[in-house]
């Protein structure tokens, strides 16, 4: 199991949620070996509708609403996992 260091804390769940949600849209999606600064839209060839779907599904799976203004924070692997951790800490 991989972990994602965020603010000195390692937590595997944001990356796992991100990958599982991506697989709902792109069945062969994998974050394995992908650098943290990889752009999700480019890497997985997500068009704007796919990306909106990803944002909505991530919010449902993470348990909090992701506002349209926050979607840009989900562009890369690292920024998305950090955003999910911050969102969970505010709601949890």
TORKOL-4160 file (C-alpha; in steps of 0.2 Angstrom, whole numbers, padded with zeros to 4 digits, m for minus):
92
<pt num="1" X="0000" Y="0000" Z="0000"/>
<pt num="2" X="0007" Y="0017" Z="m0005"/>
<pt num="3" X="0006" Y="0032" Z="0006"/>
<pt num="4" X="0005" Y="0050" Z="0002"/>
<pt num="5" X="0015" Y="0062" Z="0013"/>
<pt num="6" X="0005" Y="0078" Z="0017"/>
<pt num="7" X="0011" Y="0090" Z="0029"/>
<pt num="8" X="0023" Y="0077" Z="0037"/>
<pt num="9" X="0009" Y="0065" Z="0039"/>
<pt num="10" X="0007" Y="0049" Z="0028"/>
<pt num="11" X="m0010" Y="0043" Z="0024"/>
<pt num="12" X="m0014" Y="0031" Z="0010"/>
<pt num="13" X="m0033" Y="0034" Z="0008"/>
<pt num="14" X="m0033" Y="0050" Z="m0002"/>
<pt num="15" X="m0023" Y="0042" Z="m0016"/>
<pt num="16" X="m0033" Y="0026" Z="m0015"/>
<pt num="17" X="m0050" Y="0036" Z="m0016"/>
<pt num="18" X="m0042" Y="0046" Z="m0031"/>
<pt num="19" X="m0037" Y="0030" Z="m0040"/>
<pt num="20" X="m0053" Y="0021" Z="m0037"/>
<pt num="21" X="m0064" Y="0036" Z="m0043"/>
<pt num="22" X="m0053" Y="0038" Z="m0058"/>
<pt num="23" X="m0056" Y="0020" Z="m0062"/>
<pt num="24" X="m0074" Y="0023" Z="m0063"/>
<pt num="25" X="m0071" Y="0035" Z="m0077"/>
<pt num="26" X="m0055" Y="0027" Z="m0085"/>
<pt num="27" X="m0056" Y="0008" Z="m0081"/>
<pt num="28" X="m0037" Y="0006" Z="m0084"/>
<pt num="29" X="m0032" Y="0021" Z="m0074"/>
<pt num="30" X="m0017" Y="0018" Z="m0062"/>
<pt num="31" X="m0008" Y="0030" Z="m0051"/>
<pt num="32" X="0007" Y="0018" Z="m0049"/>
<pt num="33" X="0023" Y="0026" Z="m0054"/>
<pt num="34" X="0014" Y="0042" Z="m0058"/>
<pt num="35" X="0024" Y="0058" Z="m0052"/>
<pt num="36" X="0015" Y="0069" Z="m0040"/>
<pt num="37" X="0015" Y="0083" Z="m0052"/>
<pt num="38" X="0006" Y="0073" Z="m0066"/>
<pt num="39" X="m0009" Y="0082" Z="m0073"/>
<pt num="40" X="m0024" Y="0071" Z="m0071"/>
<pt num="41" X="m0033" Y="0078" Z="m0086"/>
<pt num="42" X="m0018" Y="0076" Z="m0098"/>
<pt num="43" X="m0012" Y="0059" Z="m0091"/>
<pt num="44" X="m0029" Y="0051" Z="m0092"/>
<pt num="45" X="m0036" Y="0061" Z="m0107"/>
<pt num="46" X="m0051" Y="0067" Z="m0097"/>
<pt num="47" X="m0061" Y="0080" Z="m0106"/>
<pt num="48" X="m0071" Y="0093" Z="m0097"/>
<pt num="49" X="m0086" Y="0082" Z="m0094"/>
<pt num="50" X="m0075" Y="0068" Z="m0087"/>
<pt num="51" X="m0066" Y="0080" Z="m0076"/>
<pt num="52" X="m0083" Y="0087" Z="m0069"/>
<pt num="53" X="m0089" Y="0069" Z="m0066"/>
<pt num="54" X="m0072" Y="0065" Z="m0057"/>
<pt num="55" X="m0075" Y="0080" Z="m0045"/>
<pt num="56" X="m0093" Y="0075" Z="m0041"/>
<pt num="57" X="m0088" Y="0057" Z="m0038"/>
<pt num="58" X="m0073" Y="0062" Z="m0027"/>
<pt num="59" X="m0084" Y="0073" Z="m0017"/>
<pt num="60" X="m0097" Y="0059" Z="m0014"/>
<pt num="61" X="m0083" Y="0046" Z="m0010"/>
<pt num="62" X="m0074" Y="0058" Z="0002"/>
<pt num="63" X="m0090" Y="0063" Z="0010"/>
<pt num="64" X="m0090" Y="0082" Z="0007"/>
<pt num="65" X="m0095" Y="0093" Z="m0007"/>
<pt num="66" X="m0082" Y="0100" Z="m0018"/>
<pt num="67" X="m0086" Y="0117" Z="m0025"/>
<pt num="68" X="m0083" Y="0122" Z="m0043"/>
<pt num="69" X="m0071" Y="0135" Z="m0038"/>
<pt num="70" X="m0060" Y="0121" Z="m0029"/>
<pt num="71" X="m0059" Y="0109" Z="m0044"/>
<pt num="72" X="m0043" Y="0117" Z="m0050"/>
<pt num="73" X="m0035" Y="0110" Z="m0034"/>
<pt num="74" X="m0038" Y="0093" Z="m0041"/>
<pt num="75" X="m0027" Y="0095" Z="m0056"/>
<pt num="76" X="m0012" Y="0084" Z="m0051"/>
<pt num="77" X="m0010" Y="0069" Z="m0040"/>
<pt num="78" X="m0002" Y="0079" Z="m0026"/>
<pt num="79" X="m0014" Y="0093" Z="m0026"/>
<pt num="80" X="m0029" Y="0082" Z="m0026"/>
<pt num="81" X="m0023" Y="0071" Z="m0012"/>
<pt num="82" X="m0019" Y="0086" Z="m0002"/>
<pt num="83" X="m0036" Y="0094" Z="m0005"/>
<pt num="84" X="m0045" Y="0078" Z="0000"/>
<pt num="85" X="m0035" Y="0077" Z="0016"/>
<pt num="86" X="m0039" Y="0096" Z="0020"/>
<pt num="87" X="m0058" Y="0093" Z="0016"/>
<pt num="88" X="m0059" Y="0078" Z="0027"/>
<pt num="89" X="m0051" Y="0087" Z="0042"/>
<pt num="90" X="m0064" Y="0101" Z="0040"/>
<pt num="91" X="m0079" Y="0089" Z="0040"/>
<pt num="92" X="m0073" Y="0075" Z="0051"/>
